[in-house]
Amino acid sequence: MEKLMFIQTGMGIDVHGQNVTHASLRAVQNAINSNSMPGIREALPDQDLNNMKVKVKLALPADLDKLDEEEVKQAIPYGEVTVEKLEGGMMTTSGIVLEEKNDSNDQMYIVNASVEVGY
């Protein structure tokens, strides 16, 4: 990324199912859902949203190898998206195992996201 313009952060939780992708998608959505960047088109090369570069950094508590990076990339509507996985996040008890929610244990996964936007 040549020029960094915005950094948005978010947190996502998968309370049941121990799915790091679900928690990551929620973290990315949390980071971008209440943001508007009305002037970004004019700042981008050729004023094209597809020239935007987006770097998604995810701090995952476990199962880094199980993250569906392509699904995470689809959560970003424009630009060239890359995903970086970092050890971090948090696992804590949900207090209950719900087999109908695909729980294999009572852990919930908490993921932190940083979404960097530029060109």
Biopython code that builds the backbone (N, CA, C, O; Angstrom):
import numpy as np
from Bio.PDB.StructureBuilder import StructureBuilder

atoms = [
    (1, "MET", "N", (0.847, -1.167, 0.000)),
    (1, "MET", "CA", (0.000, 0.000, 0.000)),
    (1, "MET", "C", (0.898, 1.237, 0.000)),
    (1, "MET", "O", (1.721, 1.422, 0.896)),
    (2, "GLU", "N", (0.729, 2.062, -1.000)),
    (2, "GLU", "CA", (1.540, 3.263, -1.148)),
    (2, "GLU", "C", (1.112, 4.367, -0.179)),
    (2, "GLU", "O", (1.951, 5.013, 0.449)),
    (3, "LYS", "N", (-0.191, 4.573, -0.067)),
    (3, "LYS", "CA", (-0.705, 5.634, 0.802)),
    (3, "LYS", "C", (-1.827, 5.070, 1.669)),
    (3, "LYS", "O", (-2.849, 4.613, 1.156)),
    (4, "LEU", "N", (-1.631, 5.105, 2.972)),
    (4, "LEU", "CA", (-2.641, 4.666, 3.932)),
    (4, "LEU", "C", (-3.547, 5.837, 4.252)),
    (4, "LEU", "O", (-3.072, 6.918, 4.600)),
    (5, "MET", "N", (-4.865, 5.627, 4.134)),
    (5, "MET", "CA", (-5.812, 6.717, 4.327)),
    (5, "MET", "C", (-6.695, 6.549, 5.561)),
    (5, "MET", "O", (-6.954, 7.522, 6.269)),
    (6, "PHE", "N", (-7.158, 5.340, 5.826)),
    (6, "PHE", "CA", (-8.069, 5.078, 6.934)),
    (6, "PHE", "C", (-7.691, 3.774, 7.616)),
    (6, "PHE", "O", (-7.186, 2.848, 6.982)),
    (7, "ILE", "N", (-7.943, 3.716, 8.913)),
    (7, "ILE", "CA", (-7.852, 2.459, 9.657)),
    (7, "ILE", "C", (-9.128, 2.344, 10.477)),
    (7, "ILE", "O", (-9.469, 3.238, 11.251)),
    (8, "GLN", "N", (-9.817, 1.246, 10.297)),
    (8, "GLN", "CA", (-11.046, 0.979, 11.031)),
    (8, "GLN", "C", (-10.831, -0.288, 11.840)),
    (8, "GLN", "O", (-10.187, -1.224, 11.366)),
    (9, "THR", "N", (-11.361, -0.331, 13.055)),
    (9, "THR", "CA", (-11.176, -1.504, 13.900)),
    (9, "THR", "C", (-12.522, -2.055, 14.350)),
    (9, "THR", "O", (-13.515, -1.333, 14.436)),
    (10, "GLY", "N", (-12.527, -3.356, 14.633)),
    (10, "GLY", "CA", (-13.756, -3.984, 15.083)),
    (10, "GLY", "C", (-13.482, -5.263, 15.841)),
    (10, "GLY", "O", (-12.355, -5.757, 15.886)),
    (11, "MET", "N", (-14.541, -5.790, 16.437)),
    (11, "MET", "CA", (-14.468, -7.030, 17.197)),
    (11, "MET", "C", (-15.647, -7.899, 16.798)),
    (11, "MET", "O", (-16.749, -7.399, 16.569)),
    (12, "GLY", "N", (-15.411, -9.196, 16.715)),
    (12, "GLY", "CA", (-16.474, -10.135, 16.396)),
    (12, "GLY", "C", (-16.369, -11.376, 17.259)),
    (12, "GLY", "O", (-15.277, -11.801, 17.638)),
    (13, "ILE", "N", (-17.526, -11.950, 17.564)),
    (13, "ILE", "CA", (-17.577, -13.111, 18.454)),
    (13, "ILE", "C", (-18.401, -14.224, 17.811)),
    (13, "ILE", "O", (-19.466, -13.975, 17.246)),
    (14, "ASP", "N", (-17.901, -15.439, 17.903)),
    (14, "ASP", "CA", (-18.710, -16.626, 17.610)),
    (14, "ASP", "C", (-18.956, -17.298, 18.947)),
    (14, "ASP", "O", (-18.081, -17.976, 19.485)),
    (15, "VAL", "N", (-20.162, -17.102, 19.481)),
    (15, "VAL", "CA", (-20.487, -17.604, 20.816)),
    (15, "VAL", "C", (-20.609, -19.124, 20.818)),
    (15, "VAL", "O", (-20.193, -19.783, 21.771)),
    (16, "HIS", "N", (-21.175, -19.676, 19.755)),
    (16, "HIS", "CA", (-21.342, -21.126, 19.663)),
    (16, "HIS", "C", (-20.848, -21.620, 18.314)),
    (16, "HIS", "O", (-21.097, -20.993, 17.284)),
    (17, "GLY", "N", (-20.160, -22.730, 18.323)),
    (17, "GLY", "CA", (-19.701, -23.357, 17.097)),
    (17, "GLY", "C", (-18.203, -23.309, 16.886)),
    (17, "GLY", "O", (-17.664, -24.031, 16.046)),
    (18, "GLN", "N", (-17.518, -22.451, 17.656)),
    (18, "GLN", "CA", (-16.061, -22.358, 17.580)),
    (18, "GLN", "C", (-15.587, -22.185, 16.138)),
    (18, "GLN", "O", (-14.701, -22.904, 15.677)),
    (19, "ASN", "N", (-16.191, -21.216, 15.427)),
    (19, "ASN", "CA", (-15.863, -20.980, 14.030)),
    (19, "ASN", "C", (-15.142, -19.647, 13.900)),
    (19, "ASN", "O", (-15.745, -18.584, 14.042)),
    (20, "VAL", "N", (-13.850, -19.718, 13.629)),
    (20, "VAL", "CA", (-13.024, -18.522, 13.556)),
    (20, "VAL", "C", (-13.409, -17.648, 12.358)),
    (20, "VAL", "O", (-13.236, -16.431, 12.415)),
    (21, "THR", "N", (-13.919, -18.233, 11.292)),
    (21, "THR", "CA", (-14.362, -17.439, 10.144)),
    (21, "THR", "C", (-15.587, -16.616, 10.502)),
    (21, "THR", "O", (-15.657, -15.437, 10.156)),
    (22, "HIS", "N", (-16.559, -17.217, 11.194)),
    (22, "HIS", "CA", (-17.754, -16.463, 11.609)),
    (22, "HIS", "C", (-17.373, -15.279, 12.487)),
    (22, "HIS", "O", (-17.867, -14.169, 12.285)),
    (23, "ALA", "N", (-16.504, -15.507, 13.454)),
    (23, "ALA", "CA", (-16.072, -14.423, 14.338)),
    (23, "ALA", "C", (-15.313, -13.353, 13.550)),
    (23, "ALA", "O", (-15.469, -12.162, 13.821)),
    (24, "SER", "N", (-14.505, -13.760, 12.590)),
    (24, "SER", "CA", (-13.744, -12.804, 11.776)),
    (24, "SER", "C", (-14.655, -11.950, 10.910)),
    (24, "SER", "O", (-14.444, -10.742, 10.793)),
    (25, "LEU", "N", (-15.665, -12.561, 10.302)),
    (25, "LEU", "CA", (-16.618, -11.806, 9.491)),
    (25, "LEU", "C", (-17.350, -10.769, 10.339)),
    (25, "LEU", "O", (-17.574, -9.641, 9.901)),
    (26, "ARG", "N", (-17.714, -11.159, 11.542)),
    (26, "ARG", "CA", (-18.382, -10.211, 12.437)),
    (26, "ARG", "C", (-17.444, -9.068, 12.821)),
    (26, "ARG", "O", (-17.883, -7.924, 12.944)),
    (27, "ALA", "N", (-16.174, -9.362, 13.007)),
    (27, "ALA", "CA", (-15.204, -8.320, 13.356)),
    (27, "ALA", "C", (-15.014, -7.341, 12.192)),
    (27, "ALA", "O", (-14.951, -6.131, 12.406)),
    (28, "VAL", "N", (-14.924, -7.854, 10.977)),
    (28, "VAL", "CA", (-14.774, -6.997, 9.807)),
    (28, "VAL", "C", (-16.025, -6.141, 9.622)),
    (28, "VAL", "O", (-15.929, -4.938, 9.380)),
    (29, "GLN", "N", (-17.190, -6.760, 9.735)),
    (29, "GLN", "CA", (-18.441, -5.999, 9.615)),
    (29, "GLN", "C", (-18.529, -4.922, 10.687)),
    (29, "GLN", "O", (-18.968, -3.807, 10.409)),
    (30, "ASN", "N", (-18.120, -5.243, 11.901)),
    (30, "ASN", "CA", (-18.121, -4.265, 12.980)),
    (30, "ASN", "C", (-17.213, -3.089, 12.648)),
    (30, "ASN", "O", (-17.524, -1.945, 12.982)),
    (31, "ALA", "N", (-16.101, -3.365, 11.995)),
    (31, "ALA", "CA", (-15.145, -2.317, 11.643)),
    (31, "ALA", "C", (-15.672, -1.400, 10.541)),
    (31, "ALA", "O", (-15.411, -0.197, 10.570)),
    (32, "ILE", "N", (-16.403, -1.940, 9.579)),
    (32, "ILE", "CA", (-16.764, -1.138, 8.410)),
    (32, "ILE", "C", (-18.219, -0.690, 8.363)),
    (32, "ILE", "O", (-18.554, 0.189, 7.569)),
    (33, "ASN", "N", (-19.089, -1.260, 9.180)),
    (33, "ASN", "CA", (-20.523, -0.994, 9.043)),
    (33, "ASN", "C", (-20.944, 0.444, 9.296)),
    (33, "ASN", "O", (-21.882, 0.910, 8.650)),
    (34, "SER", "N", (-20.320, 1.148, 10.175)),
    (34, "SER", "CA", (-20.796, 2.501, 10.477)),
    (34, "SER", "C", (-19.805, 3.563, 10.006)),
    (34, "SER", "O", (-19.659, 4.611, 10.635)),
    (35, "ASN", "N", (-19.135, 3.284, 8.908)),
    (35, "ASN", "CA", (-18.181, 4.236, 8.343)),
    (35, "ASN", "C", (-18.637, 4.660, 6.952)),
    (35, "ASN", "O", (-19.205, 3.868, 6.200)),
    (36, "SER", "N", (-18.384, 5.896, 6.635)),
    (36, "SER", "CA", (-18.630, 6.416, 5.299)),
    (36, "SER", "C", (-17.381, 7.172, 4.876)),
    (36, "SER", "O", (-16.821, 7.947, 5.650)),
    (37, "MET", "N", (-16.954, 6.941, 3.652)),
    (37, "MET", "CA", (-15.753, 7.608, 3.137)),
    (37, "MET", "C", (-16.122, 8.332, 1.844)),
    (37, "MET", "O", (-15.698, 7.916, 0.766)),
    (38, "PRO", "N", (-16.913, 9.418, 1.938)),
    (38, "PRO", "CA", (-17.448, 10.049, 0.729)),
    (38, "PRO", "C", (-16.399, 10.630, -0.213)),
    (38, "PRO", "O", (-16.665, 10.744, -1.409)),
    (39, "GLY", "N", (-15.239, 10.994, 0.269)),
    (39, "GLY", "CA", (-14.232, 11.601, -0.591)),
    (39, "GLY", "C", (-13.196, 10.640, -1.129)),
    (39, "GLY", "O", (-12.275, 11.059, -1.830)),
    (40, "ILE", "N", (-13.324, 9.363, -0.818)),
    (40, "ILE", "CA", (-12.254, 8.434, -1.192)),
    (40, "ILE", "C", (-12.127, 8.264, -2.702)),
    (40, "ILE", "O", (-11.015, 8.122, -3.212)),
    (41, "ARG", "N", (-13.232, 8.274, -3.417)),
    (41, "ARG", "CA", (-13.162, 8.066, -4.873)),
    (41, "ARG", "C", (-12.240, 9.105, -5.524)),
    (41, "ARG", "O", (-11.434, 8.765, -6.390)),
    (42, "GLU", "N", (-12.360, 10.369, -5.106)),
    (42, "GLU", "CA", (-11.546, 11.424, -5.694)),
    (42, "GLU", "C", (-10.063, 11.255, -5.358)),
    (42, "GLU", "O", (-9.203, 11.712, -6.110)),
    (43, "ALA", "N", (-9.762, 10.604, -4.238)),
    (43, "ALA", "CA", (-8.374, 10.430, -3.813)),
    (43, "ALA", "C", (-7.688, 9.238, -4.479)),
    (43, "ALA", "O", (-6.459, 9.163, -4.507)),
    (44, "LEU", "N", (-8.471, 8.316, -5.010)),
    (44, "LEU", "CA", (-7.908, 7.093, -5.593)),
    (44, "LEU", "C", (-7.400, 7.326, -7.013)),
    (44, "LEU", "O", (-7.920, 8.182, -7.729)),
    (45, "PRO", "N", (-6.384, 6.567, -7.420)),
    (45, "PRO", "CA", (-5.917, 6.648, -8.807)),
    (45, "PRO", "C", (-7.078, 6.400, -9.776)),
    (45, "PRO", "O", (-7.855, 5.463, -9.588)),
    (46, "ASP", "N", (-7.193, 7.219, -10.788)),
    (46, "ASP", "CA", (-8.257, 7.151, -11.798)),
    (46, "ASP", "C", (-9.651, 7.273, -11.189)),
    (46, "ASP", "O", (-10.645, 6.971, -11.850)),
    (47, "GLN", "N", (-9.728, 7.711, -9.939)),
    (47, "GLN", "CA", (-11.004, 7.873, -9.219)),
    (47, "GLN", "C", (-11.873, 6.619, -9.311)),
    (47, "GLN", "O", (-13.090, 6.691, -9.481)),
    (48, "ASP", "N", (-11.212, 5.477, -9.194)),
    (48, "ASP", "CA", (-11.859, 4.169, -9.340)),
    (48, "ASP", "C", (-11.779, 3.412, -8.014)),
    (48, "ASP", "O", (-10.687, 3.177, -7.496)),
    (49, "LEU", "N", (-12.929, 3.034, -7.471)),
    (49, "LEU", "CA", (-12.956, 2.306, -6.201)),
    (49, "LEU", "C", (-12.215, 0.974, -6.266)),
    (49, "LEU", "O", (-11.758, 0.466, -5.242)),
    (50, "ASN", "N", (-12.097, 0.414, -7.455)),
    (50, "ASN", "CA", (-11.362, -0.844, -7.586)),
    (50, "ASN", "C", (-9.860, -0.663, -7.446)),
    (50, "ASN", "O", (-9.133, -1.652, -7.346)),
    (51, "ASN", "N", (-9.371, 0.584, -7.435)),
    (51, "ASN", "CA", (-7.949, 0.854, -7.206)),
    (51, "ASN", "C", (-7.627, 0.982, -5.722)),
    (51, "ASN", "O", (-6.472, 1.179, -5.346)),
    (52, "MET", "N", (-8.648, 0.870, -4.887)),
    (52, "MET", "CA", (-8.442, 0.910, -3.446)),
    (52, "MET", "C", (-7.756, -0.384, -3.015)),
    (52, "MET", "O", (-8.055, -1.458, -3.536)),
    (53, "LYS", "N", (-6.848, -0.273, -2.075)),
    (53, "LYS", "CA", (-6.216, -1.451, -1.472)),
    (53, "LYS", "C", (-6.701, -1.542, -0.034)),
    (53, "LYS", "O", (-6.724, -0.552, 0.697)),
    (54, "VAL", "N", (-7.087, -2.744, 0.352)),
    (54, "VAL", "CA", (-7.625, -2.972, 1.694)),
    (54, "VAL", "C", (-6.850, -4.120, 2.326)),
    (54, "VAL", "O", (-6.795, -5.223, 1.781)),
    (55, "LYS", "N", (-6.257, -3.849, 3.472)),
    (55, "LYS", "CA", (-5.541, -4.889, 4.210)),
    (55, "LYS", "C", (-6.334, -5.184, 5.482)),
    (55, "LYS", "O", (-6.531, -4.309, 6.325)),
    (56, "VAL", "N", (-6.778, -6.417, 5.600)),
    (56, "VAL", "CA", (-7.524, -6.853, 6.776)),
    (56, "VAL", "C", (-6.566, -7.645, 7.662)),
    (56, "VAL", "O", (-6.018, -8.665, 7.245)),
    (57, "LYS", "N", (-6.375, -7.165, 8.877)),
    (57, "LYS", "CA", (-5.562, -7.885, 9.865)),
    (57, "LYS", "C", (-6.511, -8.460, 10.902)),
    (57, "LYS", "O", (-7.364, -7.757, 11.445)),
    (58, "LEU", "N", (-6.349, -9.757, 11.169)),
    (58, "LEU", "CA", (-7.219, -10.448, 12.118)),
    (58, "LEU", "C", (-6.393, -11.085, 13.223)),
    (58, "LEU", "O", (-5.484, -11.870, 12.955)),
    (59, "ALA", "N", (-6.711, -10.746, 14.462)),
    (59, "ALA", "CA", (-6.082, -11.387, 15.624)),
    (59, "ALA", "C", (-7.011, -12.517, 16.062)),
    (59, "ALA", "O", (-8.093, -12.281, 16.600)),
    (60, "LEU", "N", (-6.564, -13.745, 15.819)),
    (60, "LEU", "CA", (-7.378, -14.941, 16.023)),
    (60, "LEU", "C", (-6.911, -15.700, 17.262)),
    (60, "LEU", "O", (-5.708, -15.844, 17.480)),
    (61, "PRO", "N", (-7.858, -16.191, 18.082)),
    (61, "PRO", "CA", (-7.465, -16.892, 19.293)),
    (61, "PRO", "C", (-7.047, -18.345, 19.058)),
    (61, "PRO", "O", (-6.355, -18.937, 19.887)),
    (62, "ALA", "N", (-7.465, -18.914, 17.936)),
    (62, "ALA", "CA", (-7.192, -20.329, 17.653)),
    (62, "ALA", "C", (-7.530, -20.606, 16.192)),
    (62, "ALA", "O", (-8.089, -19.756, 15.499)),
    (63, "ASP", "N", (-7.185, -21.794, 15.740)),
    (63, "ASP", "CA", (-7.602, -22.290, 14.425)),
    (63, "ASP", "C", (-7.241, -21.355, 13.267)),
    (63, "ASP", "O", (-8.040, -21.170, 12.349)),
    (64, "LEU", "N", (-6.044, -20.766, 13.306)),
    (64, "LEU", "CA", (-5.627, -19.874, 12.229)),
    (64, "LEU", "C", (-5.715, -20.560, 10.872)),
    (64, "LEU", "O", (-6.043, -19.922, 9.872)),
    (65, "ASP", "N", (-5.423, -21.851, 10.833)),
    (65, "ASP", "CA", (-5.447, -22.601, 9.582)),
    (65, "ASP", "C", (-6.864, -22.869, 9.077)),
    (65, "ASP", "O", (-7.041, -23.267, 7.926)),
    (66, "LYS", "N", (-7.874, -22.657, 9.922)),
    (66, "LYS", "CA", (-9.265, -22.907, 9.516)),
    (66, "LYS", "C", (-9.967, -21.659, 8.999)),
    (66, "LYS", "O", (-11.120, -21.740, 8.575)),
    (67, "LEU", "N", (-9.303, -20.508, 9.023)),
    (67, "LEU", "CA", (-9.916, -19.276, 8.543)),
    (67, "LEU", "C", (-10.129, -19.351, 7.037)),
    (67, "LEU", "O", (-9.203, -19.662, 6.289)),
    (68, "ASP", "N", (-11.341, -19.067, 6.596)),
    (68, "ASP", "CA", (-11.654, -19.005, 5.172)),
    (68, "ASP", "C", (-11.375, -17.577, 4.702)),
    (68, "ASP", "O", (-12.244, -16.709, 4.772)),
    (69, "GLU", "N", (-10.152, -17.347, 4.222)),
    (69, "GLU", "CA", (-9.727, -16.012, 3.815)),
    (69, "GLU", "C", (-10.558, -15.473, 2.662)),
    (69, "GLU", "O", (-10.824, -14.273, 2.606)),
    (70, "GLU", "N", (-10.970, -16.331, 1.749)),
    (70, "GLU", "CA", (-11.777, -15.883, 0.613)),
    (70, "GLU", "C", (-13.132, -15.360, 1.077)),
    (70, "GLU", "O", (-13.638, -14.378, 0.534)),
    (71, "GLU", "N", (-13.714, -16.001, 2.066)),
    (71, "GLU", "CA", (-14.992, -15.530, 2.600)),
    (71, "GLU", "C", (-14.823, -14.166, 3.273)),
    (71, "GLU", "O", (-15.689, -13.301, 3.148)),
    (72, "VAL", "N", (-13.725, -13.975, 3.977)),
    (72, "VAL", "CA", (-13.441, -12.686, 4.613)),
    (72, "VAL", "C", (-13.252, -11.610, 3.545)),
    (72, "VAL", "O", (-13.766, -10.501, 3.694)),
    (73, "LYS", "N", (-12.527, -11.919, 2.476)),
    (73, "LYS", "CA", (-12.310, -10.950, 1.401)),
    (73, "LYS", "C", (-13.629, -10.505, 0.782)),
    (73, "LYS", "O", (-13.770, -9.346, 0.392)),
    (74, "GLN", "N", (-14.590, -11.407, 0.690)),
    (74, "GLN", "CA", (-15.889, -11.082, 0.096)),
    (74, "GLN", "C", (-16.679, -10.074, 0.938)),
    (74, "GLN", "O", (-17.625, -9.463, 0.441)),
    (75, "ALA", "N", (-16.300, -9.899, 2.194)),
    (75, "ALA", "CA", (-16.988, -8.942, 3.069)),
    (75, "ALA", "C", (-16.620, -7.503, 2.729)),
    (75, "ALA", "O", (-17.295, -6.572, 3.169)),
    (76, "ILE", "N", (-15.564, -7.312, 1.957)),
    (76, "ILE", "CA", (-15.124, -5.978, 1.546)),
    (76, "ILE", "C", (-15.629, -5.752, 0.120)),
    (76, "ILE", "O", (-15.257, -6.497, -0.786)),
    (77, "PRO", "N", (-16.473, -4.733, -0.094)),
    (77, "PRO", "CA", (-17.137, -4.600, -1.392)),
    (77, "PRO", "C", (-16.283, -4.079, -2.542)),
    (77, "PRO", "O", (-16.645, -4.285, -3.700)),
    (78, "TYR", "N", (-15.160, -3.409, -2.267)),
    (78, "TYR", "CA", (-14.369, -2.807, -3.334)),
    (78, "TYR", "C", (-12.886, -3.051, -3.112)),
    (78, "TYR", "O", (-12.439, -3.326, -1.999)),
    (79, "GLY", "N", (-12.141, -2.944, -4.197)),
    (79, "GLY", "CA", (-10.696, -2.915, -4.111)),
    (79, "GLY", "C", (-10.017, -4.264, -4.071)),
    (79, "GLY", "O", (-10.647, -5.319, -4.149)),
    (80, "GLU", "N", (-8.708, -4.187, -3.946)),
    (80, "GLU", "CA", (-7.847, -5.364, -3.824)),
    (80, "GLU", "C", (-7.674, -5.646, -2.334)),
    (80, "GLU", "O", (-7.135, -4.823, -1.594)),
    (81, "VAL", "N", (-8.133, -6.810, -1.908)),
    (81, "VAL", "CA", (-8.175, -7.136, -0.474)),
    (81, "VAL", "C", (-7.148, -8.214, -0.147)),
    (81, "VAL", "O", (-7.059, -9.230, -0.836)),
    (82, "THR", "N", (-6.372, -7.981, 0.911)),
    (82, "THR", "CA", (-5.476, -8.993, 1.445)),
    (82, "THR", "C", (-5.847, -9.240, 2.903)),
    (82, "THR", "O", (-6.397, -8.368, 3.576)),
    (83, "VAL", "N", (-5.539, -10.434, 3.373)),
    (83, "VAL", "CA", (-5.848, -10.820, 4.747)),
    (83, "VAL", "C", (-4.566, -11.278, 5.425)),
    (83, "VAL", "O", (-3.818, -12.097, 4.891)),
    (84, "GLU", "N", (-4.330, -10.735, 6.610)),
    (84, "GLU", "CA", (-3.186, -11.151, 7.423)),
    (84, "GLU", "C", (-3.716, -11.732, 8.723)),
    (84, "GLU", "O", (-4.504, -11.096, 9.423)),
    (85, "LYS", "N", (-3.275, -12.951, 9.040)),
    (85, "LYS", "CA", (-3.688, -13.630, 10.273)),
    (85, "LYS", "C", (-2.606, -13.459, 11.331)),
    (85, "LYS", "O", (-1.421, -13.665, 11.068)),
    (86, "LEU", "N", (-3.030, -13.082, 12.521)),
    (86, "LEU", "CA", (-2.119, -12.905, 13.640)),
    (86, "LEU", "C", (-2.627, -13.712, 14.825)),
    (86, "LEU", "O", (-3.834, -13.891, 14.987)),
    (87, "GLU", "N", (-1.717, -14.193, 15.646)),
    (87, "GLU", "CA", (-2.143, -14.838, 16.884)),
    (87, "GLU", "C", (-2.615, -13.755, 17.839)),
    (87, "GLU", "O", (-1.968, -12.717, 17.979)),
    (88, "GLY", "N", (-3.719, -13.993, 18.482)),
    (88, "GLY", "CA", (-4.272, -13.004, 19.404)),
    (88, "GLY", "C", (-5.718, -13.338, 19.690)),
    (88, "GLY", "O", (-6.088, -14.507, 19.801)),
    (89, "GLY", "N", (-6.537, -12.303, 19.811)),
    (89, "GLY", "CA", (-7.931, -12.538, 20.112)),
    (89, "GLY", "C", (-8.082, -13.144, 21.493)),
    (89, "GLY", "O", (-7.213, -12.999, 22.353)),
    (90, "MET", "N", (-9.193, -13.821, 21.689)),
    (90, "MET", "CA", (-9.476, -14.385, 23.008)),
    (90, "MET", "C", (-10.443, -15.551, 22.889)),
    (90, "MET", "O", (-11.326, -15.559, 22.030)),
    (91, "MET", "N", (-10.266, -16.519, 23.748)),
    (91, "MET", "CA", (-11.246, -17.582, 23.937)),
    (91, "MET", "C", (-11.675, -17.514, 25.389)),
    (91, "MET", "O", (-10.855, -17.360, 26.295)),
    (92, "THR", "N", (-12.964, -17.631, 25.589)),
    (92, "THR", "CA", (-13.494, -17.657, 26.944)),
    (92, "THR", "C", (-14.728, -18.533, 26.955)),
    (92, "THR", "O", (-15.251, -18.883, 25.897)),
    (93, "THR", "N", (-15.191, -18.886, 28.116)),
    (93, "THR", "CA", (-16.336, -19.778, 28.189)),
    (93, "THR", "C", (-17.636, -19.072, 27.821)),
    (93, "THR", "O", (-17.849, -17.905, 28.152)),
    (94, "SER", "N", (-18.485, -19.798, 27.139)),
    (94, "SER", "CA", (-19.842, -19.319, 26.883)),
    (94, "SER", "C", (-20.765, -19.764, 28.008)),
    (94, "SER", "O", (-21.896, -19.294, 28.124)),
    (95, "GLY", "N", (-20.269, -20.670, 28.829)),
    (95, "GLY", "CA", (-21.036, -21.153, 29.968)),
    (95, "GLY", "C", (-21.932, -22.338, 29.670)),
    (95, "GLY", "O", (-22.556, -22.891, 30.575)),
    (96, "ILE", "N", (-22.000, -22.739, 28.381)),
    (96, "ILE", "CA", (-22.901, -23.834, 28.022)),
    (96, "ILE", "C", (-22.436, -24.455, 26.699)),
    (96, "ILE", "O", (-21.879, -23.769, 25.842)),
    (97, "VAL", "N", (-22.668, -25.739, 26.551)),
    (97, "VAL", "CA", (-22.421, -26.432, 25.293)),
    (97, "VAL", "C", (-23.777, -26.712, 24.652)),
    (97, "VAL", "O", (-24.632, -27.367, 25.248)),
    (98, "LEU", "N", (-23.963, -26.210, 23.439)),
    (98, "LEU", "CA", (-25.211, -26.433, 22.698)),
    (98, "LEU", "C", (-24.889, -27.234, 21.447)),
    (98, "LEU", "O", (-24.390, -26.694, 20.460)),
    (99, "GLU", "N", (-25.178, -28.512, 21.500)),
    (99, "GLU", "CA", (-24.871, -29.384, 20.370)),
    (99, "GLU", "C", (-25.611, -28.952, 19.114)),
    (99, "GLU", "O", (-25.080, -29.082, 18.012)),
    (100, "GLU", "N", (-26.845, -28.434, 19.262)),
    (100, "GLU", "CA", (-27.614, -27.993, 18.096)),
    (100, "GLU", "C", (-26.993, -26.760, 17.415)),
    (100, "GLU", "O", (-27.359, -26.420, 16.290)),
    (101, "LYS", "N", (-26.060, -26.101, 18.099)),
    (101, "LYS", "CA", (-25.325, -24.966, 17.527)),
    (101, "LYS", "C", (-23.922, -25.387, 17.084)),
    (101, "LYS", "O", (-23.066, -24.542, 16.821)),
    (102, "ASN", "N", (-23.697, -26.698, 17.004)),
    (102, "ASN", "CA", (-22.418, -27.281, 16.572)),
    (102, "ASN", "C", (-21.272, -27.027, 17.538)),
    (102, "ASN", "O", (-20.110, -27.016, 17.131)),
    (103, "ASP", "N", (-21.583, -26.823, 18.813)),
    (103, "ASP", "CA", (-20.524, -26.667, 19.810)),
    (103, "ASP", "C", (-19.767, -27.971, 19.983)),
    (103, "ASP", "O", (-20.370, -29.037, 20.110)),
    (104, "SER", "N", (-18.443, -27.884, 19.989)),
    (104, "SER", "CA", (-17.621, -29.031, 20.344)),
    (104, "SER", "C", (-17.110, -28.881, 21.774)),
    (104, "SER", "O", (-16.582, -29.826, 22.360)),
    (105, "ASN", "N", (-17.278, -27.661, 22.334)),
    (105, "ASN", "CA", (-16.909, -27.366, 23.718)),
    (105, "ASN", "C", (-17.658, -26.094, 24.126)),
    (105, "ASN", "O", (-18.527, -25.627, 23.390)),
    (106, "ASP", "N", (-17.333, -25.542, 25.274)),
    (106, "ASP", "CA", (-18.050, -24.347, 25.737)),
    (106, "ASP", "C", (-17.301, -23.047, 25.439)),
    (106, "ASP", "O", (-17.595, -22.020, 26.050)),
    (107, "GLN", "N", (-16.350, -23.072, 24.522)),
    (107, "GLN", "CA", (-15.556, -21.887, 24.231)),
    (107, "GLN", "C", (-16.230, -20.986, 23.200)),
    (107, "GLN", "O", (-16.813, -21.467, 22.228)),
    (108, "MET", "N", (-16.142, -19.671, 23.423)),
    (108, "MET", "CA", (-16.505, -18.705, 22.394)),
    (108, "MET", "C", (-15.220, -18.070, 21.883)),
    (108, "MET", "O", (-14.268, -17.868, 22.637)),
    (109, "TYR", "N", (-15.208, -17.758, 20.589)),
    (109, "TYR", "CA", (-14.041, -17.166, 19.957)),
    (109, "TYR", "C", (-14.273, -15.673, 19.756)),
    (109, "TYR", "O", (-15.310, -15.262, 19.235)),
    (110, "ILE", "N", (-13.303, -14.866, 20.172)),
    (110, "ILE", "CA", (-13.371, -13.418, 20.013)),
    (110, "ILE", "C", (-12.197, -13.000, 19.121)),
    (110, "ILE", "O", (-11.039, -13.279, 19.430)),
    (111, "VAL", "N", (-12.516, -12.326, 18.013)),
    (111, "VAL", "CA", (-11.520, -11.910, 17.029)),
    (111, "VAL", "C", (-11.501, -10.385, 16.964)),
    (111, "VAL", "O", (-12.552, -9.745, 16.991)),
    (112, "ASN", "N", (-10.319, -9.814, 16.878)),
    (112, "ASN", "CA", (-10.144, -8.388, 16.669)),
    (112, "ASN", "C", (-9.701, -8.166, 15.228)),
    (112, "ASN", "O", (-8.902, -8.926, 14.681)),
    (113, "ALA", "N", (-10.244, -7.097, 14.622)),
    (113, "ALA", "CA", (-9.917, -6.793, 13.221)),
    (113, "ALA", "C", (-9.425, -5.360, 13.095)),
    (113, "ALA", "O", (-9.882, -4.455, 13.793)),
    (114, "SER", "N", (-8.481, -5.186, 12.184)),
    (114, "SER", "CA", (-8.043, -3.864, 11.749)),
    (114, "SER", "C", (-8.181, -3.873, 10.226)),
    (114, "SER", "O", (-7.646, -4.754, 9.552)),
    (115, "VAL", "N", (-8.900, -2.892, 9.694)),
    (115, "VAL", "CA", (-9.108, -2.792, 8.255)),
    (115, "VAL", "C", (-8.435, -1.504, 7.790)),
    (115, "VAL", "O", (-8.886, -0.401, 8.096)),
    (116, "GLU", "N", (-7.348, -1.672, 7.046)),
    (116, "GLU", "CA", (-6.566, -0.538, 6.545)),
    (116, "GLU", "C", (-6.961, -0.265, 5.104)),
    (116, "GLU", "O", (-7.009, -1.180, 4.282)),
    (117, "VAL", "N", (-7.245, 0.999, 4.799)),
    (117, "VAL", "CA", (-7.715, 1.384, 3.459)),
    (117, "VAL", "C", (-6.777, 2.439, 2.899)),
    (117, "VAL", "O", (-6.413, 3.400, 3.576)),
    (118, "GLY", "N", (-6.400, 2.236, 1.661)),
    (118, "GLY", "CA", (-5.539, 3.198, 0.981)),
    (118, "GLY", "C", (-5.416, 2.847, -0.485)),
    (118, "GLY", "O", (-6.327, 2.279, -1.086)),
    (119, "TYR", "N", (-4.274, 3.196, -1.049)),
    (119, "TYR", "CA", (-4.006, 2.827, -2.450)),
    (119, "TYR", "C", (-2.515, 2.684, -2.669)),
    (119, "TYR", "O", (-2.081, 2.379, -3.779)),
]
sb = StructureBuilder()
sb.init_structure("model")
sb.init_model(0)
sb.init_chain("A")
sb.init_seg("    ")
for serial, (resi, resn, name, xyz) in enumerate(atoms, 1):
    if name == "N":
        sb.init_residue(resn, " ", resi, " ")
    sb.init_atom(name, np.array(xyz, "f"), 0.0, 1.0, " ", f" {name:<3s}", serial, name[0])
structure = sb.get_structure()
